[in-house]
Amino acid sequence: RAATKAVLHHWMLPLTLEEMAVITINMIDAVIDLVNESEIYIGIFADRYGLIPVDPRNPNRLSITELEYRRALENDIPVLIFLQDDSVSTGMTEPAEHQTKLRLLKDELRQKHEVRYFKTASELENQVDEALTQLLESMQGQLVSRTDGDDIGKPEYPSRPIMVLPQPIDFSLIGHQKLIQDVKNHLLNGQSIALQQIPGIGKSSIANAVVHDKMMQSNFE
């Protein structure tokens, strides 16, 4: 939750496996889809290696967490790594195999990346916030911040009417009928509208639902 708050502070959409309905979905497929949708990978590692899915595509018996990390490397997206300080422990124990794999993974993370350490949820939130700030600045201002009044820190939007998709957002149209209706109402009132968010969260699907609505088609040539 701490990391999620930091991500939302930057007006970005956090995608986490916990938020997905993965009960009926193959776990490896879910991980691949999740990371493929992502533009930045944030890896948070504590004292548990985690679930190892039994799957022919996982011959090395890697955990879901490590599979996420390795997929991010394959996709060549920015990687931010956060390790829980060794002085902190949840008191939970894992099999020897898991402990060995976690130790090797942490050693690799320290060698390959600039690692940040945290002891508390508050420290983690601050660390993620700071790391994202530095990363976005290095990406040459792809997010332009306002500097006036209460809008400080919000992305700069075009001057025309705009609808910013709520965060977090589901990947399907289920539950978004109100949003679709709001878009249709704006258009029927003669207003232009723009759906703005990061790629891959359903803007095109929402636009297609509006465009193919029979009532909307009858009102526009």
GIRA-V39520 format. One record per helix or strand. SS is the DSSP state (alpha for helix, beta for strand). FROM is the first residue (numbers start at 1). LEN is the number of residues. If there is no record, write none. Layout:
((SS:FROM:LEN) (SS:FROM:LEN))
//
This chain:
((alpha:2:8) (alpha:17:3) (alpha:27:10) (beta:40:6) (beta:52:1) (beta:63:1) (alpha:64:12) (beta:78:7) (alpha:96:17) (beta:115:4) (alpha:121:18) (beta:145:2) (alpha:149:3) (beta:152:1) (beta:155:1) (beta:163:2) (alpha:177:12) (beta:195:2) (alpha:203:9) (alpha:214:6))
//
